[in-house]
Amino acid sequence: MKHKCPICKAETDSAVHADFPFCSERCRERDLGNWASEKYVVSEPVFDEEDLAEGKGDAILLDLNNNLDNPNDTEH
Ligand SMILES: [Zn+2]
């Protein structure tokens, strides 16, 4: 089974590398170090308020269109 070292992107092979999927113990420890220092943790969610408002507007427009095209909406 072949893979790429998540740290240095070197090709690794589960049959060859004892530290698979890492190419070496050094890379494995570096990965652990990344986790320990929370390098992988996104500190802040990437929310753009304008994008959210825009998305909401699209949803409302879609709802209006659905109502207009809805043949069941003739009861009132
Ligand atoms: Zn590596």
N, CA, C, O and the ligand as a Tripos MOL2 file, in Angstrom:
@<TRIPOS>MOLECULE
protein
  305   303    77     0     0
PROTEIN
NO_CHARGES

@<TRIPOS>ATOM
      1 N           0.8470   -1.1970    0.0000 N.3       1 MET1
      2 CA          0.0000    0.0000    0.0000 C.3       1 MET1
      3 C           0.8790    1.2430    0.0000 C.2       1 MET1
      4 O           1.7520    1.4150    0.8510 O.2       1 MET1
      5 N           0.6220    2.1030   -0.9800 N.am      2 LYS2
      6 CA          1.4380    3.3090   -1.0810 C.3       2 LYS2
      7 C           0.6510    4.5230   -0.6370 C.2       2 LYS2
      8 O          -0.5720    4.5990   -0.7590 O.2       2 LYS2
      9 N           1.4010    5.4520   -0.1250 N.am      3 HIS3
     10 CA          0.7830    6.6500    0.4140 C.3       3 HIS3
     11 C           1.8020    7.7610    0.3160 C.2       3 HIS3
     12 O           2.9470    7.5420   -0.0800 O.2       3 HIS3
     13 N           1.3690    8.9710    0.6840 N.am      4 LYS4
     14 CA          2.3290   10.0640    0.7050 C.3       4 LYS4
     15 C           2.4780   10.5700    2.1220 C.2       4 LYS4
     16 O           1.5010   10.7390    2.8510 O.2       4 LYS4
     17 N           3.6950   10.8020    2.4890 N.am      5 CYS5
     18 CA          3.9740   11.3260    3.8170 C.3       5 CYS5
     19 C           3.2380   12.6570    3.9880 C.2       5 CYS5
     20 O           3.4510   13.5890    3.2120 O.2       5 CYS5
     21 N           2.3800   12.7470    4.9930 N.am      6 PRO6
     22 CA          1.6130   13.9880    5.1980 C.3       6 PRO6
     23 C           2.5010   15.1820    5.5280 C.2       6 PRO6
     24 O           2.0750   16.3310    5.4070 O.2       6 PRO6
     25 N           3.7000   14.9170    5.9330 N.am      7 ILE7
     26 CA          4.5860   16.0000    6.3490 C.3       7 ILE7
     27 C           5.4280   16.5020    5.1880 C.2       7 ILE7
     28 O           5.4270   17.6980    4.8960 O.2       7 ILE7
     29 N           6.1410   15.6120    4.5280 N.am      8 CYS8
     30 CA          7.0620   16.0590    3.4760 C.3       8 CYS8
     31 C           6.6260   15.5920    2.0990 C.2       8 CYS8
     32 O           7.3210   15.8430    1.1140 O.2       8 CYS8
     33 N           5.4710   14.9050    2.0130 N.am      9 LYS9
     34 CA          4.8850   14.4780    0.7440 C.3       9 LYS9
     35 C           5.7390   13.4580   -0.0060 C.2       9 LYS9
     36 O           5.5350   13.2260   -1.1980 O.2       9 LYS9
     37 N           6.6820   12.8600    0.6870 N.am     10 ALA10
     38 CA          7.4750   11.8210    0.0560 C.3      10 ALA10
     39 C           6.6220   10.5610   -0.0790 C.2      10 ALA10
     40 O           5.7490   10.3070    0.7510 O.2      10 ALA10
     41 N           6.8750    9.7790   -1.1160 N.am     11 GLU11
     42 CA          6.1350    8.5480   -1.2850 C.3      11 GLU11
     43 C           6.5180    7.5620   -0.2060 C.2      11 GLU11
     44 O           7.6970    7.3420    0.0740 O.2      11 GLU11
     45 N           5.4990    6.9720    0.3960 N.am     12 THR12
     46 CA          5.7670    5.9880    1.4290 C.3      12 THR12
     47 C           5.0760    4.6900    1.0570 C.2      12 THR12
     48 O           4.0980    4.6850    0.3080 O.2      12 THR12
     49 N           5.5770    3.6200    1.5710 N.am     13 ASP13
     50 CA          5.0380    2.3010    1.2680 C.3      13 ASP13
     51 C           4.8950    1.5400    2.5810 C.2      13 ASP13
     52 O           5.8450    1.4010    3.3510 O.2      13 ASP13
     53 N           3.6830    1.0530    2.8110 N.am     14 SER14
     54 CA          3.4280    0.3800    4.0860 C.3      14 SER14
     55 C           4.3150   -0.8390    4.2570 C.2      14 SER14
     56 O           4.5750   -1.2700    5.3810 O.2      14 SER14
     57 N           4.7840   -1.4000    3.1430 N.am     15 ALA15
     58 CA          5.6370   -2.5740    3.2270 C.3      15 ALA15
     59 C           7.0670   -2.2160    3.5940 C.2      15 ALA15
     60 O           7.8360   -3.0650    4.0460 O.2      15 ALA15
     61 N           7.4170   -0.9460    3.3970 N.am     16 VAL16
     62 CA          8.8040   -0.5440    3.5860 C.3      16 VAL16
     63 C           8.9850    0.3340    4.8200 C.2      16 VAL16
     64 O           9.9460    0.1860    5.5750 O.2      16 VAL16
     65 N           8.0450    1.2430    5.0030 N.am     17 HIS17
     66 CA          8.2210    2.2290    6.0600 C.3      17 HIS17
     67 C           7.5100    1.8070    7.3390 C.2      17 HIS17
     68 O           6.2930    1.6250    7.3630 O.2      17 HIS17
     69 N           8.2770    1.6590    8.3740 N.am     18 ALA18
     70 CA          7.7190    1.2660    9.6660 C.3      18 ALA18
     71 C           6.8260    2.3510   10.2260 C.2      18 ALA18
     72 O           5.9280    2.0810   11.0230 O.2      18 ALA18
     73 N           7.0770    3.5870    9.8040 N.am     19 ASP19
     74 CA          6.3130    4.7110   10.3350 C.3      19 ASP19
     75 C           5.2080    5.1410    9.3860 C.2      19 ASP19
     76 O           4.6830    6.2500    9.4870 O.2      19 ASP19
     77 N           4.8560    4.2430    8.4540 N.am     20 PHE20
     78 CA          3.7720    4.5080    7.5180 C.3      20 PHE20
     79 C           2.5610    5.0760    8.2420 C.2      20 PHE20
     80 O           2.2700    4.5900    9.3350 O.2      20 PHE20
     81 N           1.8380    6.0520    7.7390 N.am     21 PRO21
     82 CA          2.0330    6.6630    6.4150 C.3      21 PRO21
     83 C           3.1330    7.7110    6.3650 C.2      21 PRO21
     84 O           3.3130    8.3760    5.3450 O.2      21 PRO21
     85 N           3.8540    7.8600    7.4380 N.am     22 PHE22
     86 CA          4.9720    8.8060    7.4280 C.3      22 PHE22
     87 C           6.2090    8.1240    6.8900 C.2      22 PHE22
     88 O           6.3680    6.9110    7.0310 O.2      22 PHE22
     89 N           7.0930    8.9030    6.2690 N.am     23 CYS23
     90 CA          8.2720    8.3250    5.6430 C.3      23 CYS23
     91 C           9.3180    7.9970    6.6920 C.2      23 CYS23
     92 O          10.1980    7.1680    6.4580 O.2      23 CYS23
     93 N           9.2300    8.6310    7.8250 N.am     24 SER24
     94 CA         10.2560    8.4350    8.8450 C.3      24 SER24
     95 C           9.7020    8.7990   10.2150 C.2      24 SER24
     96 O           8.6660    9.4520   10.3410 O.2      24 SER24
     97 N          10.4160    8.3610   11.2190 N.am     25 GLU25
     98 CA          9.9940    8.6790   12.5770 C.3      25 GLU25
     99 C           9.9990   10.1850   12.8010 C.2      25 GLU25
    100 O           9.1850   10.7220   13.5520 O.2      25 GLU25
    101 N          10.9270   10.8470   12.1370 N.am     26 ARG26
    102 CA         11.0350   12.2950   12.2940 C.3      26 ARG26
    103 C           9.7360   12.9790   11.8370 C.2      26 ARG26
    104 O           9.2130   13.8700   12.5060 O.2      26 ARG26
    105 N           9.2300   12.5300   10.6670 N.am     27 CYS27
    106 CA          7.9990   13.1290   10.1560 C.3      27 CYS27
    107 C           6.8160   12.7770   11.0530 C.2      27 CYS27
    108 O           5.9280   13.6000   11.2790 O.2      27 CYS27
    109 N           6.8150   11.5560   11.5580 N.am     28 ARG28
    110 CA          5.7150   11.1490   12.4420 C.3      28 ARG28
    111 C           5.6900   12.0270   13.6840 C.2      28 ARG28
    112 O           4.6330   12.4800   14.1220 O.2      28 ARG28
    113 N           6.8600   12.2570   14.2370 N.am     29 GLU29
    114 CA          6.9290   13.0820   15.4410 C.3      29 GLU29
    115 C           6.5750   14.5290   15.1230 C.2      29 GLU29
    116 O           6.0100   15.2440   15.9500 O.2      29 GLU29
    117 N           6.9160   14.9410   13.9190 N.am     30 ARG30
    118 CA          6.5820   16.3020   13.5320 C.3      30 ARG30
    119 C           5.0600   16.4630   13.4360 C.2      30 ARG30
    120 O           4.5000   17.4890   13.8200 O.2      30 ARG30
    121 N           4.4110   15.4170   12.9120 N.am     31 ASP31
    122 CA          2.9560   15.4640   12.8200 C.3      31 ASP31
    123 C           2.3400   15.5290   14.2030 C.2      31 ASP31
    124 O           1.4280   16.3190   14.4460 O.2      31 ASP31
    125 N           2.8310   14.7090   15.0990 N.am     32 LEU32
    126 CA          2.3440   14.7430   16.4790 C.3      32 LEU32
    127 C           2.5660   16.1260   17.0750 C.2      32 LEU32
    128 O           1.7190   16.6440   17.8030 O.2      32 LEU32
    129 N           3.6990   16.7100   16.7630 N.am     33 GLY33
    130 CA          4.0070   18.0460   17.2520 C.3      33 GLY33
    131 C           3.0230   19.0620   16.7180 C.2      33 GLY33
    132 O           2.6250   19.9820   17.4320 O.2      33 GLY33
    133 N           2.6220   18.9000   15.4540 N.am     34 ASN34
    134 CA          1.6370   19.8120   14.8860 C.3      34 ASN34
    135 C           0.3330   19.7440   15.6570 C.2      34 ASN34
    136 O          -0.2750   20.7660   15.9750 O.2      34 ASN34
    137 N          -0.0880   18.5180   15.9540 N.am     35 TRP35
    138 CA         -1.3330   18.3670   16.7090 C.3      35 TRP35
    139 C          -1.1930   18.9820   18.0860 C.2      35 TRP35
    140 O          -2.0950   19.6620   18.5750 O.2      35 TRP35
    141 N          -0.0510   18.7330   18.7050 N.am     36 ALA36
    142 CA          0.1550   19.2240   20.0660 C.3      36 ALA36
    143 C           0.0990   20.7380   20.1040 C.2      36 ALA36
    144 O          -0.4170   21.3220   21.0580 O.2      36 ALA36
    145 N           0.6280   21.3750   19.0720 N.am     37 SER37
    146 CA          0.6290   22.8340   19.0600 C.3      37 SER37
    147 C          -0.6470   23.3770   18.4320 C.2      37 SER37
    148 O          -0.7800   24.5810   18.2100 O.2      37 SER37
    149 N          -1.5930   22.4680   18.1460 N.am     38 GLU38
    150 CA         -2.9060   22.8470   17.6030 C.3      38 GLU38
    151 C          -2.7840   23.6070   16.3010 C.2      38 GLU38
    152 O          -3.5800   24.5000   16.0080 O.2      38 GLU38
    153 N          -1.7800   23.2430   15.5250 N.am     39 LYS39
    154 CA         -1.5890   23.8930   14.2410 C.3      39 LYS39
    155 C          -2.7450   23.5630   13.2990 C.2      39 LYS39
    156 O          -3.1030   24.3590   12.4310 O.2      39 LYS39
    157 N          -3.3210   22.3750   13.4860 N.am     40 TYR40
    158 CA         -4.3780   21.9250   12.5920 C.3      40 TYR40
    159 C          -5.7530   22.4400   13.0020 C.2      40 TYR40
    160 O          -6.7180   22.3280   12.2460 O.2      40 TYR40
    161 N          -5.8350   22.9970   14.1860 N.am     41 VAL41
    162 CA         -7.1380   23.4440   14.6710 C.3      41 VAL41
    163 C          -7.4470   24.8240   14.1040 C.2      41 VAL41
    164 O          -6.6530   25.7550   14.2400 O.2      41 VAL41
    165 N          -8.5830   24.9440   13.4810 N.am     42 VAL42
    166 CA         -8.9930   26.2420   12.9680 C.3      42 VAL42
    167 C          -9.4790   27.0780   14.1350 C.2      42 VAL42
    168 O         -10.4720   26.7470   14.7830 O.2      42 VAL42
    169 N          -8.7740   28.1550   14.3910 N.am     43 SER43
    170 CA         -9.0680   28.9390   15.5900 C.3      43 SER43
    171 C         -10.3890   29.6790   15.4600 C.2      43 SER43
    172 O         -11.0920   29.8960   16.4470 O.2      43 SER43
    173 N         -10.7200   30.0670   14.2270 N.am     44 GLU44
    174 CA        -11.9480   30.8310   14.0540 C.3      44 GLU44
    175 C         -12.7040   30.3070   12.8540 C.2      44 GLU44
    176 O         -12.1070   30.1320   11.7920 O.2      44 GLU44
    177 N         -13.9760   30.0540   12.9800 N.am     45 PRO45
    178 CA        -14.7460   29.6140   11.8230 C.3      45 PRO45
    179 C         -14.7700   30.7040   10.7590 C.2      45 PRO45
    180 O         -14.9120   31.8900   11.0570 O.2      45 PRO45
    181 N         -14.6270   30.2730    9.5240 N.am     46 VAL46
    182 CA        -14.5830   31.2630    8.4430 C.3      46 VAL46
    183 C         -16.0130   31.5700    7.9940 C.2      46 VAL46
    184 O         -16.5510   30.9360    7.0860 O.2      46 VAL46
    185 N         -16.5970   32.5400    8.6460 N.am     47 PHE47
    186 CA        -17.9450   32.9650    8.2520 C.3      47 PHE47
    187 C         -17.8860   34.3750    7.7050 C.2      47 PHE47
    188 O         -17.3030   35.2690    8.3190 O.2      47 PHE47
    189 N         -18.4760   34.5610    6.5840 N.am     48 ASP48
    190 CA        -18.5730   35.8990    6.0260 C.3      48 ASP48
    191 C         -20.0420   36.3040    6.0940 C.2      48 ASP48
    192 O         -20.8960   35.6970    5.4470 O.2      48 ASP48
    193 N         -20.3190   37.3190    6.8710 N.am     49 GLU49
    194 CA        -21.7230   37.6870    7.0820 C.3      49 GLU49
    195 C         -22.4110   38.0680    5.7760 C.2      49 GLU49
    196 O         -23.5940   37.7810    5.5900 O.2      49 GLU49
    197 N         -21.6890   38.7010    4.8880 N.am     50 GLU50
    198 CA        -22.2880   39.0680    3.6100 C.3      50 GLU50
    199 C         -22.6890   37.8400    2.8150 C.2      50 GLU50
    200 O         -23.7570   37.7940    2.2060 O.2      50 GLU50
    201 N         -21.8010   36.8350    2.8330 N.am     51 ASP51
    202 CA        -22.1040   35.5960    2.1280 C.3      51 ASP51
    203 C         -23.3420   34.9450    2.7010 C.2      51 ASP51
    204 O         -24.1990   34.4540    1.9660 O.2      51 ASP51
    205 N         -23.4300   34.9450    4.0270 N.am     52 LEU52
    206 CA        -24.5850   34.3320    4.6760 C.3      52 LEU52
    207 C         -25.8650   35.0600    4.2780 C.2      52 LEU52
    208 O         -26.8620   34.4240    3.9360 O.2      52 LEU52
    209 N         -25.8400   36.3760    4.3210 N.am     53 ALA53
    210 CA        -27.0270   37.1580    3.9610 C.3      53 ALA53
    211 C         -27.4040   36.8860    2.5050 C.2      53 ALA53
    212 O         -28.5810   36.7420    2.1740 O.2      53 ALA53
    213 N         -26.4060   36.8190    1.6570 N.am     54 GLU54
    214 CA        -26.6660   36.5690    0.2450 C.3      54 GLU54
    215 C         -27.3280   35.2070    0.0440 C.2      54 GLU54
    216 O         -28.2800   35.0610   -0.7220 O.2      54 GLU54
    217 N         -26.7910   34.2130    0.7600 N.am     55 GLY55
    218 CA        -27.3500   32.8680    0.6600 C.3      55 GLY55
    219 C         -28.7980   32.8390    1.1070 C.2      55 GLY55
    220 O         -29.6340   32.1670    0.5030 O.2      55 GLY55
    221 N         -29.0880   33.5770    2.1740 N.am     56 LYS56
    222 CA        -30.4440   33.6350    2.6950 C.3      56 LYS56
    223 C         -31.3730   34.2590    1.6550 C.2      56 LYS56
    224 O         -32.4830   33.7790    1.4260 O.2      56 LYS56
    225 N         -30.9000   35.3310    1.0360 N.am     57 GLY57
    226 CA        -31.7030   35.9900    0.0110 C.3      57 GLY57
    227 C         -32.0330   35.0460   -1.1290 C.2      57 GLY57
    228 O         -33.1590   35.0360   -1.6250 O.2      57 GLY57
    229 N         -31.0670   34.2600   -1.5430 N.am     58 ASP58
    230 CA        -31.3060   33.2930   -2.6120 C.3      58 ASP58
    231 C         -32.3800   32.3090   -2.1930 C.2      58 ASP58
    232 O         -33.2490   31.9490   -2.9860 O.2      58 ASP58
    233 N         -32.3160   31.8750   -0.9420 N.am     59 ALA59
    234 CA        -33.2920   30.8950   -0.4550 C.3      59 ALA59
    235 C         -34.6830   31.4890   -0.4970 C.2      59 ALA59
    236 O         -35.6360   30.8100   -0.8780 O.2      59 ALA59
    237 N         -34.8140   32.7500   -0.1100 N.am     60 ILE60
    238 CA        -36.1260   33.4020   -0.1140 C.3      60 ILE60
    239 C         -36.6440   33.5260   -1.5450 C.2      60 ILE60
    240 O         -37.8170   33.2660   -1.8100 O.2      60 ILE60
    241 N         -35.7720   33.9200   -2.4560 N.am     61 LEU61
    242 CA        -36.1870   34.0300   -3.8480 C.3      61 LEU61
    243 C         -36.6740   32.6860   -4.3740 C.2      61 LEU61
    244 O         -37.6870   32.6110   -5.0690 O.2      61 LEU61
    245 N         -35.9470   31.6290   -4.0370 N.am     62 LEU62
    246 CA        -36.3450   30.2950   -4.4810 C.3      62 LEU62
    247 C         -37.7120   29.9420   -3.9200 C.2      62 LEU62
    248 O         -38.5480   29.3720   -4.6210 O.2      62 LEU62
    249 N         -37.9430   30.2810   -2.6480 N.am     63 ASP63
    250 CA        -39.2360   29.9890   -2.0360 C.3      63 ASP63
    251 C         -40.3570   30.7060   -2.7710 C.2      63 ASP63
    252 O         -41.3970   30.1120   -3.0540 O.2      63 ASP63
    253 N         -40.1520   31.9750   -3.0790 N.am     64 LEU64
    254 CA        -41.1670   32.7360   -3.7920 C.3      64 LEU64
    255 C         -41.4650   32.0970   -5.1360 C.2      64 LEU64
    256 O         -42.6250   31.9420   -5.5160 O.2      64 LEU64
    257 N         -40.4230   31.7290   -5.8480 N.am     65 ASN65
    258 CA        -40.6230   31.1020   -7.1530 C.3      65 ASN65
    259 C         -41.3980   29.8040   -7.0190 C.2      65 ASN65
    260 O         -42.2800   29.4990   -7.8220 O.2      65 ASN65
    261 N         -41.0530   29.0500   -5.9930 N.am     66 ASN66
    262 CA        -41.7580   27.7810   -5.7800 C.3      66 ASN66
    263 C         -43.2360   28.0250   -5.5360 C.2      66 ASN66
    264 O         -44.0850   27.3060   -6.0610 O.2      66 ASN66
    265 N         -43.5450   29.0460   -4.7350 N.am     67 ASN67
    266 CA        -44.9490   29.3370   -4.4450 C.3      67 ASN67
    267 C         -45.6940   29.7480   -5.7060 C.2      67 ASN67
    268 O         -46.8300   29.3310   -5.9350 O.2      67 ASN67
    269 N         -45.0460   30.5630   -6.5120 N.am     68 LEU68
    270 CA        -45.7020   31.0200   -7.7430 C.3      68 LEU68
    271 C         -45.9660   29.8640   -8.6870 C.2      68 LEU68
    272 O         -46.9940   29.8130   -9.3630 O.2      68 LEU68
    273 N         -45.0140   28.9310   -8.7230 N.am     69 ASP69
    274 CA        -45.1560   27.8250   -9.6680 C.3      69 ASP69
    275 C         -45.9140   26.6460   -9.0840 C.2      69 ASP69
    276 O         -46.1460   25.6460   -9.7640 O.2      69 ASP69
    277 N         -46.3030   26.7690   -7.8080 N.am     70 ASN70
    278 CA        -46.9300   25.6280   -7.1460 C.3      70 ASN70
    279 C         -48.4100   25.5330   -7.5190 C.2      70 ASN70
    280 O         -49.1870   26.4100   -7.1420 O.2      70 ASN70
    281 N         -48.8100   24.5210   -8.2280 N.am     71 PRO71
    282 CA        -50.2100   24.3740   -8.6540 C.3      71 PRO71
    283 C         -51.1400   24.1110   -7.4810 C.2      71 PRO71
    284 O         -52.3510   24.2960   -7.5990 O.2      71 PRO71
    285 N         -50.5860   23.6800   -6.3470 N.am     72 ASN72
    286 CA        -51.4220   23.4100   -5.1760 C.3      72 ASN72
    287 C         -51.7450   24.6790   -4.4080 C.2      72 ASN72
    288 O         -52.5560   24.6590   -3.4820 O.2      72 ASN72
    289 N         -51.1120   25.7860   -4.7890 N.am     73 ASP73
    290 CA        -51.2750   27.0170   -4.0270 C.3      73 ASP73
    291 C         -52.4450   27.8230   -4.5860 C.2      73 ASP73
    292 O         -52.2780   29.0050   -4.8850 O.2      73 ASP73
    293 N         -53.5970   27.2320   -4.7330 N.am     74 THR74
    294 CA        -54.7550   27.9470   -5.3120 C.3      74 THR74
    295 C         -55.9250   27.9670   -4.3460 C.2      74 THR74
    296 O         -57.0450   28.3030   -4.7290 O.2      74 THR74
    297 N         -55.6690   27.6070   -3.0900 N.am     75 GLU75
    298 CA        -56.7850   27.4270   -2.1610 C.3      75 GLU75
    299 C         -57.3550   28.7380   -1.6310 C.2      75 GLU75
    300 O         -58.5080   28.7850   -1.2030 O.2      75 GLU75
    301 N         -56.5490   29.8060   -1.6560 N.am     76 HIS76
    302 CA        -57.0930   31.0540   -1.1220 C.3      76 HIS76
    303 C         -57.4080   32.1020   -2.1570 C.2      76 HIS76
    304 O         -57.8710   33.1890   -1.8130 O.2      76 HIS76
    305 ZN          8.2060   12.6070    5.5250 Zn       77 ZN77
@<TRIPOS>BOND
     1     1     2 1
     2     2     3 1
     3     3     4 2
     4     3     5 am
     5     5     6 1
     6     6     7 1
     7     7     8 2
     8     7     9 am
     9     9    10 1
    10    10    11 1
    11    11    12 2
    12    11    13 am
    13    13    14 1
    14    14    15 1
    15    15    16 2
    16    15    17 am
    17    17    18 1
    18    18    19 1
    19    19    20 2
    20    19    21 am
    21    21    22 1
    22    22    23 1
    23    23    24 2
    24    23    25 am
    25    25    26 1
    26    26    27 1
    27    27    28 2
    28    27    29 am
    29    29    30 1
    30    30    31 1
    31    31    32 2
    32    31    33 am
    33    33    34 1
    34    34    35 1
    35    35    36 2
    36    35    37 am
    37    37    38 1
    38    38    39 1
    39    39    40 2
    40    39    41 am
    41    41    42 1
    42    42    43 1
    43    43    44 2
    44    43    45 am
    45    45    46 1
    46    46    47 1
    47    47    48 2
    48    47    49 am
    49    49    50 1
    50    50    51 1
    51    51    52 2
    52    51    53 am
    53    53    54 1
    54    54    55 1
    55    55    56 2
    56    55    57 am
    57    57    58 1
    58    58    59 1
    59    59    60 2
    60    59    61 am
    61    61    62 1
    62    62    63 1
    63    63    64 2
    64    63    65 am
    65    65    66 1
    66    66    67 1
    67    67    68 2
    68    67    69 am
    69    69    70 1
    70    70    71 1
    71    71    72 2
    72    71    73 am
    73    73    74 1
    74    74    75 1
    75    75    76 2
    76    75    77 am
    77    77    78 1
    78    78    79 1
    79    79    80 2
    80    79    81 am
    81    81    82 1
    82    82    83 1
    83    83    84 2
    84    83    85 am
    85    85    86 1
    86    86    87 1
    87    87    88 2
    88    87    89 am
    89    89    90 1
    90    90    91 1
    91    91    92 2
    92    91    93 am
    93    93    94 1
    94    94    95 1
    95    95    96 2
    96    95    97 am
    97    97    98 1
    98    98    99 1
    99    99   100 2
   100    99   101 am
   101   101   102 1
   102   102   103 1
   103   103   104 2
   104   103   105 am
   105   105   106 1
   106   106   107 1
   107   107   108 2
   108   107   109 am
   109   109   110 1
   110   110   111 1
   111   111   112 2
   112   111   113 am
   113   113   114 1
   114   114   115 1
   115   115   116 2
   116   115   117 am
   117   117   118 1
   118   118   119 1
   119   119   120 2
   120   119   121 am
   121   121   122 1
   122   122   123 1
   123   123   124 2
   124   123   125 am
   125   125   126 1
   126   126   127 1
   127   127   128 2
   128   127   129 am
   129   129   130 1
   130   130   131 1
   131   131   132 2
   132   131   133 am
   133   133   134 1
   134   134   135 1
   135   135   136 2
   136   135   137 am
   137   137   138 1
   138   138   139 1
   139   139   140 2
   140   139   141 am
   141   141   142 1
   142   142   143 1
   143   143   144 2
   144   143   145 am
   145   145   146 1
   146   146   147 1
   147   147   148 2
   148   147   149 am
   149   149   150 1
   150   150   151 1
   151   151   152 2
   152   151   153 am
   153   153   154 1
   154   154   155 1
   155   155   156 2
   156   155   157 am
   157   157   158 1
   158   158   159 1
   159   159   160 2
   160   159   161 am
   161   161   162 1
   162   162   163 1
   163   163   164 2
   164   163   165 am
   165   165   166 1
   166   166   167 1
   167   167   168 2
   168   167   169 am
   169   169   170 1
   170   170   171 1
   171   171   172 2
   172   171   173 am
   173   173   174 1
   174   174   175 1
   175   175   176 2
   176   175   177 am
   177   177   178 1
   178   178   179 1
   179   179   180 2
   180   179   181 am
   181   181   182 1
   182   182   183 1
   183   183   184 2
   184   183   185 am
   185   185   186 1
   186   186   187 1
   187   187   188 2
   188   187   189 am
   189   189   190 1
   190   190   191 1
   191   191   192 2
   192   191   193 am
   193   193   194 1
   194   194   195 1
   195   195   196 2
   196   195   197 am
   197   197   198 1
   198   198   199 1
   199   199   200 2
   200   199   201 am
   201   201   202 1
   202   202   203 1
   203   203   204 2
   204   203   205 am
   205   205   206 1
   206   206   207 1
   207   207   208 2
   208   207   209 am
   209   209   210 1
   210   210   211 1
   211   211   212 2
   212   211   213 am
   213   213   214 1
   214   214   215 1
   215   215   216 2
   216   215   217 am
   217   217   218 1
   218   218   219 1
   219   219   220 2
   220   219   221 am
   221   221   222 1
   222   222   223 1
   223   223   224 2
   224   223   225 am
   225   225   226 1
   226   226   227 1
   227   227   228 2
   228   227   229 am
   229   229   230 1
   230   230   231 1
   231   231   232 2
   232   231   233 am
   233   233   234 1
   234   234   235 1
   235   235   236 2
   236   235   237 am
   237   237   238 1
   238   238   239 1
   239   239   240 2
   240   239   241 am
   241   241   242 1
   242   242   243 1
   243   243   244 2
   244   243   245 am
   245   245   246 1
   246   246   247 1
   247   247   248 2
   248   247   249 am
   249   249   250 1
   250   250   251 1
   251   251   252 2
   252   251   253 am
   253   253   254 1
   254   254   255 1
   255   255   256 2
   256   255   257 am
   257   257   258 1
   258   258   259 1
   259   259   260 2
   260   259   261 am
   261   261   262 1
   262   262   263 1
   263   263   264 2
   264   263   265 am
   265   265   266 1
   266   266   267 1
   267   267   268 2
   268   267   269 am
   269   269   270 1
   270   270   271 1
   271   271   272 2
   272   271   273 am
   273   273   274 1
   274   274   275 1
   275   275   276 2
   276   275   277 am
   277   277   278 1
   278   278   279 1
   279   279   280 2
   280   279   281 am
   281   281   282 1
   282   282   283 1
   283   283   284 2
   284   283   285 am
   285   285   286 1
   286   286   287 1
   287   287   288 2
   288   287   289 am
   289   289   290 1
   290   290   291 1
   291   291   292 2
   292   291   293 am
   293   293   294 1
   294   294   295 1
   295   295   296 2
   296   295   297 am
   297   297   298 1
   298   298   299 1
   299   299   300 2
   300   299   301 am
   301   301   302 1
   302   302   303 1
   303   303   304 2
@<TRIPOS>SUBSTRUCTURE
     1 MET1         2 RESIDUE 1 A MET
     2 LYS2         6 RESIDUE 1 A LYS
     3 HIS3        10 RESIDUE 1 A HIS
     4 LYS4        14 RESIDUE 1 A LYS
     5 CYS5        18 RESIDUE 1 A CYS
     6 PRO6        22 RESIDUE 1 A PRO
     7 ILE7        26 RESIDUE 1 A ILE
     8 CYS8        30 RESIDUE 1 A CYS
     9 LYS9        34 RESIDUE 1 A LYS
    10 ALA10       38 RESIDUE 1 A ALA
    11 GLU11       42 RESIDUE 1 A GLU
    12 THR12       46 RESIDUE 1 A THR
    13 ASP13       50 RESIDUE 1 A ASP
    14 SER14       54 RESIDUE 1 A SER
    15 ALA15       58 RESIDUE 1 A ALA
    16 VAL16       62 RESIDUE 1 A VAL
    17 HIS17       66 RESIDUE 1 A HIS
    18 ALA18       70 RESIDUE 1 A ALA
    19 ASP19       74 RESIDUE 1 A ASP
    20 PHE20       78 RESIDUE 1 A PHE
    21 PRO21       82 RESIDUE 1 A PRO
    22 PHE22       86 RESIDUE 1 A PHE
    23 CYS23       90 RESIDUE 1 A CYS
    24 SER24       94 RESIDUE 1 A SER
    25 GLU25       98 RESIDUE 1 A GLU
    26 ARG26      102 RESIDUE 1 A ARG
    27 CYS27      106 RESIDUE 1 A CYS
    28 ARG28      110 RESIDUE 1 A ARG
    29 GLU29      114 RESIDUE 1 A GLU
    30 ARG30      118 RESIDUE 1 A ARG
    31 ASP31      122 RESIDUE 1 A ASP
    32 LEU32      126 RESIDUE 1 A LEU
    33 GLY33      130 RESIDUE 1 A GLY
    34 ASN34      134 RESIDUE 1 A ASN
    35 TRP35      138 RESIDUE 1 A TRP
    36 ALA36      142 RESIDUE 1 A ALA
    37 SER37      146 RESIDUE 1 A SER
    38 GLU38      150 RESIDUE 1 A GLU
    39 LYS39      154 RESIDUE 1 A LYS
    40 TYR40      158 RESIDUE 1 A TYR
    41 VAL41      162 RESIDUE 1 A VAL
    42 VAL42      166 RESIDUE 1 A VAL
    43 SER43      170 RESIDUE 1 A SER
    44 GLU44      174 RESIDUE 1 A GLU
    45 PRO45      178 RESIDUE 1 A PRO
    46 VAL46      182 RESIDUE 1 A VAL
    47 PHE47      186 RESIDUE 1 A PHE
    48 ASP48      190 RESIDUE 1 A ASP
    49 GLU49      194 RESIDUE 1 A GLU
    50 GLU50      198 RESIDUE 1 A GLU
    51 ASP51      202 RESIDUE 1 A ASP
    52 LEU52      206 RESIDUE 1 A LEU
    53 ALA53      210 RESIDUE 1 A ALA
    54 GLU54      214 RESIDUE 1 A GLU
    55 GLY55      218 RESIDUE 1 A GLY
    56 LYS56      222 RESIDUE 1 A LYS
    57 GLY57      226 RESIDUE 1 A GLY
    58 ASP58      230 RESIDUE 1 A ASP
    59 ALA59      234 RESIDUE 1 A ALA
    60 ILE60      238 RESIDUE 1 A ILE
    61 LEU61      242 RESIDUE 1 A LEU
    62 LEU62      246 RESIDUE 1 A LEU
    63 ASP63      250 RESIDUE 1 A ASP
    64 LEU64      254 RESIDUE 1 A LEU
    65 ASN65      258 RESIDUE 1 A ASN
    66 ASN66      262 RESIDUE 1 A ASN
    67 ASN67      266 RESIDUE 1 A ASN
    68 LEU68      270 RESIDUE 1 A LEU
    69 ASP69      274 RESIDUE 1 A ASP
    70 ASN70      278 RESIDUE 1 A ASN
    71 PRO71      282 RESIDUE 1 A PRO
    72 ASN72      286 RESIDUE 1 A ASN
    73 ASP73      290 RESIDUE 1 A ASP
    74 THR74      294 RESIDUE 1 A THR
    75 GLU75      298 RESIDUE 1 A GLU
    76 HIS76      302 RESIDUE 1 A HIS
    77 ZN77       305 GROUP 0 **** ****
